[in-house]
Amino acid sequence: MLPFKLKIIQKRNYKNLRMSFRDSSTLLISAPKHFTKKRCLEFLKQNQSWIEEQQQLWNQRLNLKLPNHQIFLFGEWQNIQNVEIQNAWRELHHSPIQKAQKTLINFYQNELDSYIQVQIPLFSTQMGLFPNRILYGKSYNQLACCYHKTKNLRFSLRLAFTPKWLINSIIIHELAHIRYPNHQKDFWNLINTYDQNPQKIHIWLKEHQDLLLLLYQKIFKA
C-alpha cells in the first residue's frame, strides 16, 4: 500500500507524464489520455527517489513552529487582539480542529474581502475594466482567476497570507483578463502599464513557500 493517496488525471492535451504533491498526503500524476494506468505506475516506481525527497520536504514544512501569539496576515506576523481568533490560532498548533479552522477561514476571508473591496474600484477606474462579481475559493495552486464571459473574478483565500502589494498585482492581472482572456502581448502591455514589476510575485512566493504551505495545510485542509 502506498504511504499517500494517488490521483491520476488524464487529458488529451497533456503531452508528457508529470508528478506533483498536491499536499502532504496526495500525489498527483498528470498523463496523456492514451497512457495506461500500468504505465503511470511504472513512472511512479522510476521516480521513487524524487517522491521520497518530496515527502521529506513536506515533513519539514509541516514541522515548522508557528508563534502562539501572532498570526500571519498580509505578509507579516501580527499581534492578535481578538480573543476568539487567539483561541482558534492556539488550537491550530495542536491539530487541525474543524471549529478552529472555520473560525480562521472566516477571519482570513473577511480581512481579504475588506481589502479587495477597496482596491478593486480604484484599479477598475484606472484601467476602465469592471468585474461583475467578486468570488472566493480555497485553491492553493491558483491565486486568482477571471471568468472572461461573465466578468467574474475569483480570489484564493491564500492571498490573505500575502503582502498587499502582491494582492494589488493579482488584482491588476485579473482585471486585465476581462479585456484579454489569454496572455498575449497586448495583455502584458496592459499589465506593465499598471504594475512595474509583476515578476516580483513569484520571487516572494518562492521565498515563503514553506510557511505558506504549512499555513494552507493547517487552516484550509480538513
C-alpha positions in Angstrom: 0.0 0.0 0.0 1.3 3.5 -0.9 2.0 5.9 2.0 0.0 8.5 0.2 -3.1 8.9 -1.9 -2.5 8.6 -5.6 -4.6 10.6 -8.1 -4.2 10.2 -11.8 -5.6 12.8 -14.2 -5.6 12.1 -17.9 -6.4 14.7 -20.6 -5.9 14.7 -24.4 -3.9 17.9 -24.3 -1.3 16.5 -21.9 1.8 15.6 -23.8 4.0 14.1 -21.0 3.8 12.4 -17.7 4.2 14.7 -14.7 4.0 14.3 -10.9 3.4 16.7 -8.1 2.3 16.5 -4.5 -1.0 18.4 -4.1 -0.5 18.3 -0.3 1.5 16.2 2.1 -0.7 13.1 1.5 -1.8 13.3 -2.1 0.4 12.6 -5.2 -1.0 13.8 -8.5 0.1 12.2 -11.8 -0.9 14.1 -14.9 -0.9 11.9 -18.0 -1.9 11.9 -21.7 -5.3 10.3 -22.4 -3.9 7.3 -24.2 -1.5 6.3 -21.4 -2.5 3.2 -19.4 -2.6 3.0 -15.6 0.2 0.5 -15.7 2.5 2.9 -17.5 1.6 5.6 -14.9 2.5 3.2 -12.1 5.8 2.3 -13.8 6.6 6.1 -14.0 5.9 6.3 -10.3 8.3 3.5 -9.5 11.0 5.0 -11.7 10.8 8.3 -9.7 10.7 6.7 -6.2 13.8 8.7 -5.0 12.1 12.0 -6.1 9.0 11.0 -4.2 10.9 10.3 -1.0 12.7 13.7 -1.3 9.4 15.5 -1.7 7.9 13.7 1.3 10.8 14.7 3.4 10.3 18.4 2.3 6.7 18.2 3.2 7.6 16.8 6.7 10.0 19.6 7.2 7.3 22.2 6.2 4.7 20.7 8.5 7.1 20.6 11.4 7.8 24.4 11.3 6.8 26.1 14.5 4.3 28.9 14.5 4.3 31.6 17.1 1.5 31.3 19.7 0.6 35.0 20.0 0.9 36.2 16.4 -1.0 35.5 13.2 0.4 35.7 9.7 -1.7 38.2 7.8 -0.8 40.2 4.6 2.8 39.0 4.6 3.8 39.7 8.2 3.3 38.4 11.7 0.8 40.5 13.6 -0.4 40.5 17.2 -3.8 39.0 17.8 -6.3 41.2 19.6 -9.5 39.2 19.0 -9.9 36.6 21.8 -11.9 34.2 19.5 -9.1 34.3 16.9 -6.5 33.9 19.6 -8.1 30.7 20.9 -8.6 29.3 17.3 -4.9 30.0 16.5 -3.7 28.3 19.6 -5.9 25.2 19.0 -4.4 25.0 15.5 -1.0 24.4 16.9 -2.0 21.0 18.3 -4.1 19.6 15.4 -6.4 20.9 12.6 -9.6 21.2 14.7 -12.6 21.8 12.5 -14.1 24.6 14.6 -10.8 26.4 14.8 -10.3 26.1 11.1 -13.8 27.5 10.4 -13.1 30.5 12.7 -9.8 31.3 11.0 -11.1 30.8 7.4 -13.9 33.3 8.2 -11.3 35.7 9.7 -9.0 35.5 6.7 -11.9 35.8 4.2 -13.2 38.9 5.9 -9.8 40.5 6.1 -9.1 39.8 2.4 -12.5 40.8 1.2 -12.3 44.1 3.2 -9.0 44.9 1.4 -10.1 43.8 -2.1 -13.4 45.6 -2.0 -11.5 48.9 -1.5 -8.8 48.2 -4.1 -11.0 46.8 -7.0 -12.8 50.1 -7.6 -9.5 52.0 -7.6 -7.9 49.8 -10.2 -11.1 49.3 -12.2 -11.4 53.1 -12.5 -7.8 53.5 -13.6 -8.0 50.6 -16.1 -11.5 51.1 -17.3 -12.3 47.4 -16.5 -15.1 46.5 -14.1 -15.9 43.0 -12.8 -19.5 41.8 -12.2 -18.9 39.8 -9.1 -16.0 39.0 -6.7 -15.9 35.4 -5.5 -13.6 33.5 -3.1 -12.2 29.9 -3.1 -9.6 27.8 -1.3 -7.3 27.0 -4.2 -3.6 26.7 -3.4 -2.1 26.5 -6.9 -4.3 29.2 -8.5 -4.2 32.5 -6.7 -7.0 34.0 -8.7 -8.9 33.7 -12.0 -11.1 35.7 -14.3 -14.2 34.2 -15.9 -14.0 36.1 -19.1 -17.6 35.5 -20.3 -19.2 36.6 -17.0 -16.5 39.0 -16.0 -16.5 37.5 -12.5 -13.2 37.4 -10.6 -12.3 34.6 -8.1 -9.6 35.0 -5.5 -8.0 32.3 -3.4 -8.2 32.9 0.4 -4.5 32.1 0.3 -3.9 35.7 -0.8 -4.7 36.8 2.8 -1.2 35.4 3.7 0.5 37.6 1.1 1.6 41.3 1.2 -0.9 43.9 0.0 1.4 44.9 -2.9 1.2 41.3 -4.2 -2.6 41.3 -3.9 -2.6 44.6 -6.0 -0.6 42.8 -8.7 -3.0 39.9 -8.7 -6.0 42.3 -9.0 -4.4 44.1 -11.9 -3.7 40.8 -13.6 -7.2 39.5 -13.3 -8.8 42.8 -14.3 -6.6 42.7 -17.5 -8.2 39.3 -18.3 -11.6 41.0 -18.6 -10.2 42.5 -21.8 -7.7 39.9 -22.8 -8.6 36.2 -21.9 -5.1 35.0 -22.9 -1.5 36.0 -22.1 -0.8 37.6 -25.4 1.4 40.6 -26.0 -1.4 43.2 -25.6 -2.3 41.6 -22.2 1.3 42.1 -20.9 1.5 45.6 -22.3 -1.6 46.4 -20.3 -0.2 44.8 -17.1 3.1 46.7 -17.4 1.2 50.0 -17.6 -0.1 49.5 -14.1 2.4 47.1 -12.5 6.1 47.9 -12.9 7.4 44.5 -11.6 4.8 41.7 -12.0 7.6 39.0 -11.7 8.2 40.1 -8.1 5.2 38.0 -7.1 7.0 34.7 -8.0 10.1 35.8 -6.0 8.1 36.4 -2.8 6.0 33.2 -3.1 9.2 31.1 -3.6 10.9 32.7 -0.6 7.9 32.0 1.6 6.7 28.7 0.1 7.3 26.5 3.2 5.4 28.8 5.5 2.6 29.3 3.0 2.2 25.5 2.6 2.1 25.0 6.3 -0.5 27.6 6.9 -2.6 26.3 4.0 -2.4 22.8 5.3 -3.4 23.7 8.9 -6.1 26.2 8.1 -7.7 25.2 4.7 -7.2 21.5 4.6 -9.6 19.4 6.6 
